[in-house]
Amino acid sequence: MFRISNNLIGILNFITFVLSIPILGGGIWLSTRASSDCEKFLDKPIIAIGVFLMLVSLAGLIGACCRVTWLLWVYLLVMFLLIVVLFCFTIFAFVVTNKGAGEVVSDRGYKEYRLGDYSNWLQKRVSNTKNWRKIKSCLQDSKICDSLEKKNFQQNDFFQEHLSPIQSGCCKPPTSCNFEYVTATNWTKSGNFTDGDCAAWGNDSGTLCYNCQSCKAGVLANLKRDWKKVAIVNIIFLIFLIVVYSIGCCAFRNSKEDNAYANAYPRYKGYP
């Protein structure tokens, strides 16, 4: 009989292998059906994750069930590196998202967002022209601003609406511009303004405030919220990986002992 640790590693890696198939299939489907920069941006990471999970799970499955010591060694090495990377990323996520928060505006249900309030690392990522082009394409494809227009808000209702960071930063001009409200995504420019975001605003659905600093800040506010959630999930996943790694170490030790016993007593070779 196989030892318990070998059985557990085999079962866990079989489940991981099965899960990797739809992930890889989804990435391949996206790569063949992608019609926008936003979709194309997602396919390669998904394919990479699917292939990685498939190869690692196969190494763990074959190594544990067939007692192939070198495959288990490779599996444990990859698991160890994954734990280190995940731990570093979790710490990094908490550090870079520590700064930045929406600014409460008087008589408004939504907040205003300023790019300078966030960490320099995040600011550089969204200020990069190539990166922002892809992000802006995703925002336009999501039609998040069109959904506001369809609600036909009256002015007072709109001002009291609890907008998301992206809606507040990208779908309307900053409150400081003092533009005259027509609809949620249609404003009349008035007066003199020095804020570059006021000049960047356009009523065209493809323009709006997508080129504004406030839009980039809204994206970072949304990213900060999501990264906080991801970091919490990572902590749970990290604990799970450490448990699996510990079981894998037991399976590796068992395989070494079994192979040593089989070599010492050839007539028992092939038997546990």
MARDREN-400731 format. One record per residue (C-alpha): residue number from 1; x, z negated, y; residue in three letters. Coordinates in nm, 4 decimals. Layout:
% MARDREN-400731
@n->NUM X->X Z->Z Y->Y res->Ala
...
//
This chain:
% MARDREN-400731
@n->1 X->0.0000 Z->0.0000 Y->0.0000 res->Met
@n->2 X->0.1089 Z->0.0704 Y->0.3529 res->Phe
@n->3 X->0.1652 Z->-0.2353 Y->0.5662 res->Arg
@n->4 X->-0.0923 Z->-0.3293 Y->0.8299 res->Ile
@n->5 X->0.1217 Z->-0.2222 Y->1.1298 res->Ser
@n->6 X->0.1750 Z->0.1255 Y->0.9824 res->Asn
@n->7 X->-0.1992 Z->0.1642 Y->0.9230 res->Asn
@n->8 X->-0.2849 Z->0.0531 Y->1.2770 res->Leu
@n->9 X->-0.0331 Z->0.2903 Y->1.4353 res->Ile
@n->10 X->-0.1636 Z->0.5731 Y->1.2185 res->Gly
@n->11 X->-0.5262 Z->0.5079 Y->1.3164 res->Ile
@n->12 X->-0.4502 Z->0.4702 Y->1.6890 res->Leu
@n->13 X->-0.2477 Z->0.7908 Y->1.6979 res->Asn
@n->14 X->-0.5091 Z->0.9825 Y->1.5033 res->Phe
@n->15 X->-0.7680 Z->0.8815 Y->1.7657 res->Ile
@n->16 X->-0.5268 Z->0.9821 Y->2.0447 res->Thr
@n->17 X->-0.4645 Z->1.3176 Y->1.8769 res->Phe
@n->18 X->-0.8384 Z->1.3872 Y->1.8529 res->Val
@n->19 X->-0.8844 Z->1.2937 Y->2.2225 res->Leu
@n->20 X->-0.5981 Z->1.5232 Y->2.3273 res->Ser
@n->21 X->-0.7779 Z->1.8317 Y->2.1909 res->Ile
@n->22 X->-1.0654 Z->1.8390 Y->2.4467 res->Pro
@n->23 X->-0.8213 Z->1.7465 Y->2.7261 res->Ile
@n->24 X->-0.5959 Z->2.0405 Y->2.6405 res->Leu
@n->25 X->-0.8978 Z->2.2672 Y->2.5933 res->Gly
@n->26 X->-1.0361 Z->2.1665 Y->2.9319 res->Gly
@n->27 X->-0.7050 Z->2.2474 Y->3.1014 res->Gly
@n->28 X->-0.6851 Z->2.5894 Y->2.9352 res->Ile
@n->29 X->-1.0481 Z->2.6596 Y->3.0306 res->Trp
@n->30 X->-0.9733 Z->2.5708 Y->3.3936 res->Leu
@n->31 X->-0.6655 Z->2.7951 Y->3.4007 res->Ser
@n->32 X->-0.8692 Z->3.0955 Y->3.2839 res->Thr
@n->33 X->-1.1792 Z->3.0263 Y->3.4956 res->Arg
@n->34 X->-1.0226 Z->2.8883 Y->3.8152 res->Ala
@n->35 X->-1.1468 Z->3.0667 Y->4.1243 res->Ser
@n->36 X->-1.0046 Z->2.8419 Y->4.3980 res->Ser
@n->37 X->-0.6822 Z->2.6645 Y->4.4910 res->Asp
@n->38 X->-0.8552 Z->2.3342 Y->4.4176 res->Cys
@n->39 X->-0.9298 Z->2.4273 Y->4.0565 res->Glu
@n->40 X->-0.5887 Z->2.5885 Y->4.0060 res->Lys
@n->41 X->-0.4278 Z->2.2692 Y->4.1317 res->Phe
@n->42 X->-0.5877 Z->2.0729 Y->3.8460 res->Leu
@n->43 X->-0.5278 Z->2.2927 Y->3.5410 res->Asp
@n->44 X->-0.1508 Z->2.2465 Y->3.4953 res->Lys
@n->45 X->-0.1523 Z->1.8633 Y->3.5083 res->Pro
@n->46 X->-0.4431 Z->1.8530 Y->3.2605 res->Ile
@n->47 X->-0.2654 Z->2.0911 Y->3.0190 res->Ile
@n->48 X->0.0564 Z->1.8874 Y->3.0507 res->Ala
@n->49 X->-0.1280 Z->1.5620 Y->2.9734 res->Ile
@n->50 X->-0.3043 Z->1.7217 Y->2.6756 res->Gly
@n->51 X->0.0197 Z->1.8598 Y->2.5253 res->Val
@n->52 X->0.2032 Z->1.5311 Y->2.5878 res->Phe
@n->53 X->-0.0657 Z->1.3212 Y->2.4173 res->Leu
@n->54 X->-0.0840 Z->1.5641 Y->2.1246 res->Met
@n->55 X->0.2927 Z->1.5641 Y->2.0593 res->Leu
@n->56 X->0.3360 Z->1.1890 Y->2.0991 res->Val
@n->57 X->0.0374 Z->1.1085 Y->1.8777 res->Ser
@n->58 X->0.1633 Z->1.3498 Y->1.6097 res->Leu
@n->59 X->0.5056 Z->1.1841 Y->1.6156 res->Ala
@n->60 X->0.3489 Z->0.8402 Y->1.5786 res->Gly
@n->61 X->0.1018 Z->0.9544 Y->1.3123 res->Leu
@n->62 X->0.3556 Z->1.1325 Y->1.0908 res->Ile
@n->63 X->0.6202 Z->0.8680 Y->1.1480 res->Gly
@n->64 X->0.3903 Z->0.5800 Y->1.0497 res->Ala
@n->65 X->0.2029 Z->0.7418 Y->0.7611 res->Cys
@n->66 X->0.4970 Z->0.9282 Y->0.6062 res->Cys
@n->67 X->0.7519 Z->0.6619 Y->0.6974 res->Arg
@n->68 X->0.9735 Z->0.9111 Y->0.8850 res->Val
@n->69 X->1.2028 Z->0.6679 Y->1.0645 res->Thr
@n->70 X->1.3518 Z->0.9078 Y->1.3191 res->Trp
@n->71 X->1.0049 Z->1.0245 Y->1.4319 res->Leu
@n->72 X->0.8971 Z->0.6636 Y->1.4810 res->Leu
@n->73 X->1.2160 Z->0.6064 Y->1.6809 res->Trp
@n->74 X->1.1317 Z->0.9015 Y->1.9083 res->Val
@n->75 X->0.7736 Z->0.7730 Y->1.9379 res->Tyr
@n->76 X->0.8891 Z->0.4252 Y->2.0412 res->Leu
@n->77 X->1.1377 Z->0.5679 Y->2.2910 res->Leu
@n->78 X->0.8660 Z->0.7767 Y->2.4581 res->Val
@n->79 X->0.6285 Z->0.4793 Y->2.4574 res->Met
@n->80 X->0.8938 Z->0.2599 Y->2.6185 res->Phe
@n->81 X->0.9615 Z->0.5189 Y->2.8904 res->Leu
@n->82 X->0.5860 Z->0.5572 Y->2.9459 res->Leu
@n->83 X->0.5487 Z->0.1809 Y->2.9914 res->Ile
@n->84 X->0.8343 Z->0.1747 Y->3.2451 res->Val
@n->85 X->0.6962 Z->0.4729 Y->3.4393 res->Val
@n->86 X->0.3426 Z->0.3326 Y->3.4402 res->Leu
@n->87 X->0.4669 Z->-0.0070 Y->3.5572 res->Phe
@n->88 X->0.6693 Z->0.1509 Y->3.8414 res->Cys
@n->89 X->0.3787 Z->0.3737 Y->3.9445 res->Phe
@n->90 X->0.1406 Z->0.0762 Y->3.9557 res->Thr
@n->91 X->0.3754 Z->-0.1190 Y->4.1837 res->Ile
@n->92 X->0.4301 Z->0.1922 Y->4.3963 res->Phe
@n->93 X->0.0536 Z->0.2504 Y->4.4283 res->Ala
@n->94 X->-0.0023 Z->-0.1021 Y->4.5575 res->Phe
@n->95 X->0.2850 Z->-0.0712 Y->4.8073 res->Val
@n->96 X->0.1966 Z->0.2671 Y->4.9622 res->Val
@n->97 X->-0.1744 Z->0.1846 Y->4.9889 res->Thr
@n->98 X->-0.1189 Z->-0.1566 Y->5.1437 res->Asn
@n->99 X->-0.1560 Z->-0.0242 Y->5.5006 res->Lys
@n->100 X->-0.4498 Z->0.1484 Y->5.6683 res->Gly
@n->101 X->-0.8158 Z->0.0694 Y->5.7256 res->Ala
@n->102 X->-1.1120 Z->0.2220 Y->5.9046 res->Gly
@n->103 X->-1.1824 Z->0.1186 Y->6.2642 res->Glu
@n->104 X->-1.5285 Z->-0.0183 Y->6.3358 res->Val
@n->105 X->-1.7002 Z->0.1628 Y->6.6241 res->Val
@n->106 X->-1.9686 Z->-0.0007 Y->6.8396 res->Ser
@n->107 X->-2.3259 Z->0.1157 Y->6.7630 res->Asp
@n->108 X->-2.2090 Z->0.3299 Y->6.4724 res->Arg
@n->109 X->-2.2750 Z->0.2869 Y->6.1020 res->Gly
@n->110 X->-1.9519 Z->0.4681 Y->6.0130 res->Tyr
@n->111 X->-1.5869 Z->0.3946 Y->6.0824 res->Lys
@n->112 X->-1.3196 Z->0.6032 Y->6.2511 res->Glu
@n->113 X->-0.9895 Z->0.6744 Y->6.0788 res->Tyr
@n->114 X->-0.6443 Z->0.7256 Y->6.2338 res->Arg
@n->115 X->-0.3549 Z->0.8890 Y->6.0498 res->Leu
@n->116 X->-0.0930 Z->0.6609 Y->6.2079 res->Gly
@n->117 X->-0.2454 Z->0.3541 Y->6.0417 res->Asp
@n->118 X->-0.1291 Z->0.4587 Y->5.6950 res->Tyr
@n->119 X->0.2118 Z->0.4390 Y->5.5274 res->Ser
@n->120 X->0.4727 Z->0.6949 Y->5.6316 res->Asn
@n->121 X->0.4996 Z->0.8257 Y->5.2752 res->Trp
@n->122 X->0.1286 Z->0.9095 Y->5.2598 res->Leu
@n->123 X->0.1350 Z->1.0592 Y->5.6096 res->Gln
@n->124 X->0.4143 Z->1.2963 Y->5.5113 res->Lys
@n->125 X->0.2255 Z->1.4083 Y->5.1994 res->Arg
@n->126 X->-0.0877 Z->1.5158 Y->5.3898 res->Val
@n->127 X->0.1040 Z->1.6484 Y->5.6907 res->Ser
@n->128 X->0.2910 Z->1.8940 Y->5.4699 res->Asn
@n->129 X->0.1383 Z->2.2364 Y->5.5413 res->Thr
@n->130 X->0.1365 Z->2.3503 Y->5.1771 res->Lys
@n->131 X->-0.0192 Z->2.0260 Y->5.0535 res->Asn
@n->132 X->-0.2838 Z->2.0203 Y->5.3253 res->Trp
@n->133 X->-0.3831 Z->2.3806 Y->5.2572 res->Arg
@n->134 X->-0.4696 Z->2.2852 Y->4.8988 res->Lys
@n->135 X->-0.6479 Z->1.9655 Y->5.0022 res->Ile
@n->136 X->-0.8482 Z->2.1492 Y->5.2676 res->Lys
@n->137 X->-0.9472 Z->2.4117 Y->5.0115 res->Ser
@n->138 X->-1.0787 Z->2.1362 Y->4.7839 res->Cys
@n->139 X->-1.2756 Z->1.9792 Y->5.0695 res->Leu
@n->140 X->-1.4329 Z->2.3115 Y->5.1620 res->Gln
@n->141 X->-1.5155 Z->2.3915 Y->4.7980 res->Asp
@n->142 X->-1.6845 Z->2.0524 Y->4.7563 res->Ser
@n->143 X->-1.9257 Z->2.1368 Y->5.0435 res->Lys
@n->144 X->-1.9259 Z->1.7703 Y->5.1369 res->Ile
@n->145 X->-2.0055 Z->1.8543 Y->5.5001 res->Cys
@n->146 X->-2.2830 Z->2.0968 Y->5.4064 res->Asp
@n->147 X->-2.4630 Z->1.8109 Y->5.2341 res->Ser
@n->148 X->-2.4807 Z->1.6251 Y->5.5680 res->Leu
@n->149 X->-2.6216 Z->1.9274 Y->5.7462 res->Glu
@n->150 X->-2.8985 Z->1.9643 Y->5.4882 res->Lys
@n->151 X->-3.0284 Z->1.6128 Y->5.5607 res->Lys
@n->152 X->-3.1382 Z->1.7133 Y->5.9137 res->Asn
@n->153 X->-3.0512 Z->1.3807 Y->6.0752 res->Phe
@n->154 X->-3.1914 Z->1.2825 Y->6.4116 res->Gln
@n->155 X->-2.9157 Z->1.1639 Y->6.6464 res->Gln
@n->156 X->-2.9818 Z->0.7895 Y->6.6135 res->Asn
@n->157 X->-3.0198 Z->0.8162 Y->6.2371 res->Asp
@n->158 X->-2.6896 Z->0.9997 Y->6.2100 res->Phe
@n->159 X->-2.5075 Z->0.7442 Y->6.4253 res->Phe
@n->160 X->-2.6270 Z->0.4660 Y->6.1941 res->Gln
@n->161 X->-2.5447 Z->0.6538 Y->5.8733 res->Glu
@n->162 X->-2.2770 Z->0.4989 Y->5.6491 res->His
@n->163 X->-2.0506 Z->0.8010 Y->5.6137 res->Leu
@n->164 X->-1.7682 Z->0.8189 Y->5.3625 res->Ser
@n->165 X->-1.4129 Z->0.8309 Y->5.5057 res->Pro
@n->166 X->-1.3915 Z->1.2064 Y->5.4425 res->Ile
@n->167 X->-1.7320 Z->1.2737 Y->5.5994 res->Gln
@n->168 X->-1.6409 Z->1.0674 Y->5.9040 res->Ser
@n->169 X->-1.2978 Z->1.2229 Y->5.9481 res->Gly
@n->170 X->-1.3662 Z->1.5855 Y->5.8520 res->Cys
@n->171 X->-1.7345 Z->1.6631 Y->5.9154 res->Cys
@n->172 X->-1.7733 Z->1.5386 Y->6.2728 res->Lys
@n->173 X->-1.5522 Z->1.5101 Y->6.5820 res->Pro
@n->174 X->-1.4020 Z->1.1690 Y->6.6663 res->Pro
@n->175 X->-1.6349 Z->0.9415 Y->6.8651 res->Thr
@n->176 X->-1.3776 Z->0.9257 Y->7.1455 res->Ser
@n->177 X->-1.4401 Z->1.2969 Y->7.2187 res->Cys
@n->178 X->-1.7902 Z->1.2101 Y->7.3511 res->Asn
@n->179 X->-1.9319 Z->1.5440 Y->7.2355 res->Phe
@n->180 X->-2.3052 Z->1.6012 Y->7.2582 res->Glu
@n->181 X->-2.4847 Z->1.5764 Y->6.9238 res->Tyr
@n->182 X->-2.6867 Z->1.8772 Y->6.8073 res->Val
@n->183 X->-2.6785 Z->1.8384 Y->6.4280 res->Thr
@n->184 X->-2.4505 Z->1.6543 Y->6.1864 res->Ala
@n->185 X->-2.1980 Z->1.9407 Y->6.1898 res->Thr
@n->186 X->-2.2861 Z->2.1003 Y->6.5222 res->Asn
@n->187 X->-2.1655 Z->1.9408 Y->6.8460 res->Trp
@n->188 X->-2.1401 Z->2.0659 Y->7.2039 res->Thr
@n->189 X->-1.7968 Z->2.0172 Y->7.3594 res->Lys
@n->190 X->-1.8179 Z->1.8514 Y->7.6992 res->Ser
@n->191 X->-1.5811 Z->1.7015 Y->7.9567 res->Gly
@n->192 X->-1.2044 Z->1.6936 Y->7.9559 res->Asn
@n->193 X->-1.0225 Z->1.5588 Y->7.6537 res->Phe
@n->194 X->-0.6585 Z->1.4991 Y->7.5646 res->Thr
@n->195 X->-0.7061 Z->1.4140 Y->7.1978 res->Asp
@n->196 X->-0.5813 Z->1.7032 Y->6.9844 res->Gly
@n->197 X->-0.8614 Z->1.6415 Y->6.7341 res->Asp
@n->198 X->-1.1186 Z->1.7174 Y->7.0041 res->Cys
@n->199 X->-0.9577 Z->2.0541 Y->7.0682 res->Ala
@n->200 X->-0.9293 Z->2.1251 Y->6.6945 res->Ala
@n->201 X->-1.3027 Z->2.0756 Y->6.6359 res->Trp
@n->202 X->-1.5125 Z->2.3851 Y->6.5665 res->Gly
@n->203 X->-1.8792 Z->2.4234 Y->6.4733 res->Asn
@n->204 X->-1.8021 Z->2.6888 Y->6.2139 res->Asp
@n->205 X->-1.8544 Z->2.5479 Y->5.8617 res->Ser
@n->206 X->-1.5046 Z->2.6597 Y->5.7632 res->Gly
@n->207 X->-1.3445 Z->2.4874 Y->6.0619 res->Thr
@n->208 X->-1.5260 Z->2.1649 Y->6.1615 res->Leu
@n->209 X->-1.2532 Z->1.8975 Y->6.1754 res->Cys
@n->210 X->-1.0567 Z->2.0122 Y->5.8708 res->Tyr
@n->211 X->-0.7500 Z->2.0614 Y->6.0917 res->Asn
@n->212 X->-0.7876 Z->1.7205 Y->6.2590 res->Cys
@n->213 X->-0.5613 Z->1.4204 Y->6.2120 res->Gln
@n->214 X->-0.8772 Z->1.2177 Y->6.1538 res->Ser
@n->215 X->-0.9598 Z->1.4359 Y->5.8519 res->Cys
@n->216 X->-0.6187 Z->1.3681 Y->5.7004 res->Lys
@n->217 X->-0.6724 Z->0.9978 Y->5.7680 res->Ala
@n->218 X->-1.0130 Z->1.0153 Y->5.5985 res->Gly
@n->219 X->-0.8537 Z->1.1730 Y->5.2926 res->Val
@n->220 X->-0.5927 Z->0.8945 Y->5.2834 res->Leu
@n->221 X->-0.8634 Z->0.6273 Y->5.3186 res->Ala
@n->222 X->-1.0420 Z->0.7801 Y->5.0209 res->Asn
@n->223 X->-0.7124 Z->0.8114 Y->4.8319 res->Leu
@n->224 X->-0.6262 Z->0.4481 Y->4.9073 res->Lys
@n->225 X->-0.9567 Z->0.3311 Y->4.7609 res->Arg
@n->226 X->-0.9136 Z->0.5463 Y->4.4494 res->Asp
@n->227 X->-0.5508 Z->0.4437 Y->4.3957 res->Trp
@n->228 X->-0.6488 Z->0.0768 Y->4.4087 res->Lys
@n->229 X->-0.8965 Z->0.1435 Y->4.1272 res->Lys
@n->230 X->-0.6398 Z->0.3471 Y->3.9331 res->Val
@n->231 X->-0.3824 Z->0.0686 Y->3.9716 res->Ala
@n->232 X->-0.6253 Z->-0.1836 Y->3.8197 res->Ile
@n->233 X->-0.6991 Z->0.0529 Y->3.5296 res->Val
@n->234 X->-0.3232 Z->0.1059 Y->3.4874 res->Asn
@n->235 X->-0.2686 Z->-0.2681 Y->3.4466 res->Ile
@n->236 X->-0.5249 Z->-0.2774 Y->3.1650 res->Ile
@n->237 X->-0.3745 Z->0.0361 Y->3.0059 res->Phe
@n->238 X->-0.0246 Z->-0.1117 Y->3.0440 res->Leu
@n->239 X->-0.1269 Z->-0.4194 Y->2.8459 res->Ile
@n->240 X->-0.2743 Z->-0.1913 Y->2.5775 res->Phe
@n->241 X->0.0483 Z->0.0149 Y->2.5610 res->Leu
@n->242 X->0.2609 Z->-0.2974 Y->2.5254 res->Ile
@n->243 X->0.0437 Z->-0.4128 Y->2.2333 res->Val
@n->244 X->0.0681 Z->-0.0674 Y->2.0679 res->Val
@n->245 X->0.4442 Z->-0.0609 Y->2.1320 res->Tyr
@n->246 X->0.4802 Z->-0.4002 Y->1.9628 res->Ser
@n->247 X->0.2837 Z->-0.2766 Y->1.6593 res->Ile
@n->248 X->0.4985 Z->0.0369 Y->1.6576 res->Gly
@n->249 X->0.8147 Z->-0.1743 Y->1.6484 res->Cys
@n->250 X->0.6765 Z->-0.3505 Y->1.3392 res->Cys
@n->251 X->0.5959 Z->-0.0150 Y->1.1776 res->Ala
@n->252 X->0.9486 Z->0.1096 Y->1.2586 res->Phe
@n->253 X->1.1012 Z->-0.1992 Y->1.0976 res->Arg
@n->254 X->0.8796 Z->-0.1546 Y->0.7918 res->Asn
@n->255 X->0.9839 Z->0.2095 Y->0.7542 res->Ser
@n->256 X->1.3516 Z->0.1176 Y->0.7736 res->Lys
@n->257 X->1.3094 Z->-0.1530 Y->0.5105 res->Glu
@n->258 X->1.1094 Z->0.0768 Y->0.2803 res->Asp
@n->259 X->1.3634 Z->0.3581 Y->0.3109 res->Asn
@n->260 X->1.6515 Z->0.1165 Y->0.2515 res->Ala
@n->261 X->1.4766 Z->-0.0180 Y->-0.0588 res->Tyr
@n->262 X->1.4056 Z->0.3332 Y->-0.1907 res->Ala
@n->263 X->1.7710 Z->0.4324 Y->-0.1427 res->Asn
@n->264 X->1.8937 Z->0.1159 Y->-0.3102 res->Ala
@n->265 X->1.6596 Z->0.1623 Y->-0.6079 res->Tyr
@n->266 X->1.6171 Z->0.5393 Y->-0.6626 res->Pro
@n->267 X->1.3826 Z->0.4985 Y->-0.9555 res->Arg
@n->268 X->1.1308 Z->0.3375 Y->-0.7165 res->Tyr
@n->269 X->1.1704 Z->0.6118 Y->-0.4593 res->Lys
@n->270 X->0.8340 Z->0.7259 Y->-0.3300 res->Gly
@n->271 X->0.6757 Z->0.3852 Y->-0.3955 res->Tyr
@n->272 X->0.6273 Z->0.1122 Y->-0.1372 res->Pro
//
